[in-house]
Amino acid sequence: MAWFKRKDTNIQTEKPKEMPEGVWVKVPTTGETVHRRELKDNLWVDPESGYHFRIGSDEYFSFLFDEGKYEEIGTDIQPTDPLEFEDRKKYKDRLEEYQGKTGHSDAVRTAIGKLDGLDIVIAAMDFGFIGGSMGSVVGERIARAIDHAREQKYPLIIISQSGGARMMESVLSLMQMAKTSSKLALLEEAGVPFISILTNPTTGGVSASYAMLGDLNIAEPGALIGFAGPRVIKQTIGRDLPDDFQTAEYLVEHGFLDFIVKRTNMKKRLASVLRMLQHKMEE
């Protein structure tokens, strides 16, 4: 058995003091460690570097809805395996695996509640569920959230976080791009505001459909946003890409986004914007 000795006090102990796992979290951009409690209290944003850790619908709902209170809608829409798809494992088994890991039935949750006293509909994606991929359930839940916003005249917020279409559903997944986009066109005709929040990452069919169709398109700092990945684009055009290519900062500079908002300021900024849009609706 190993013994450890403190030189100054000559006190011997059998074991060093153990640190519980997961207490400290490493920041990818700096290599520094931050206490998990400090990160959680700061909405999973590193207080020093400003790095935004990826979070999911549970966390977004908890700080965007007043007092974390909301009514979830669309829970009756559940995933199936219409194509009986199988690659390394059956799609049915993969769904069960990620439902167990995340505690969610699919990659998006939709809910109604209040944001700073304002009635709101929010759809938030979870990258932890098969990479936030857009399948039939994602498309249908978002479509129904749009319908609810249009019928009730509640502003809509969609928080995107996705690798794109869900390959296990093939063309059924791709159809969701057209469905959600056409629903948003109806929302615009009704004069109901739609704010799109793009987080890290927002790519593929999601970025090519509802994620970029907001009346305002807002991103979190450092978010990866694009259609194809930079490696594919580089190989296709045969040219080197800028270091910040496909980041939120690059897209703002080139006019593809309206502005970038830190997560810690997100609710306050959304409330301000929504009140301005609400006055426009009432005119």
Steps between C-alpha positions, in 0.01 A plus 500: 500500500634844403555754778505878466702722733471874564856624539425805716281336761628142480140379485443181304176401331404187311315674216511842341181705520277394214333753273153396378485445125341770288552783749743683269431559131771571242447794264585379146631835374729582792578172670409654836266329745184650648289375788182339372285698745646829375428402141145396581434828684632688193275309256794282389708792378863517613526823706860560391512422126129526417501153343144372462463134591229313313176465696161352411129568522486439877745782566357743244148452631620547858634852447291632209158418643408706806578300815575205273127433461355382169250264342655255257311433178549242226586217739244278329718499188738207541768358268451179301713302256297507177795395281621228741845652456813320620869590474729401787183452704128520446354852498237380746774397743685827445188697590460302822867555583483878468167523673666328794809724486318832472168435669329651193298327229664688211730787405264793557262608774233766459326693774288804580549735793604854582826682437525813715121497523446458126317198360743298289544172313851349513642201313845389619713231340730253678828410330534213745221313322663351187685825434182707510412350163177605334260210453126478459430567867720812504327636191150423623554640850644821359216522246242470778684755712482740205127429462444566870692828482298608195163409651570660838701795361791407725853582381707193412860423595686201353837408651691297243776254582542235236726308268228502234261243354456158661641252249308209655176656372628585152256707291254520791757711682566724199126567466508676837700785347215590264230442760649724768594769248146513357355520852729795577374672185147477642625637832650798319173562313323508837745764622628290791870550584748215472844525661756237405784430743793311349726314742801273462467327258225594254572324173355297213128497425413696813719795397356468149143531625342648813821602678572781253141615442448709811379859501814527711781246483706503820800286590693412811871596493729256323219286358581289194241584234491376142370237260791272408803477726815706431699190397246414229488860376878523489523181296224620267639845418866409540582807709599570858225647717525784755579389855162622628304360205144388592516651847225728626745791493584439132132481405413824678786676322370375164134583562354153559404566863347800671707487817674282757376483858673345800290235667509688829338800327266299277175525697534875558579563133214280381254677730609837363470388138166328555349813656605704197349240268185486711443873451536446126237222512257729682533787251 
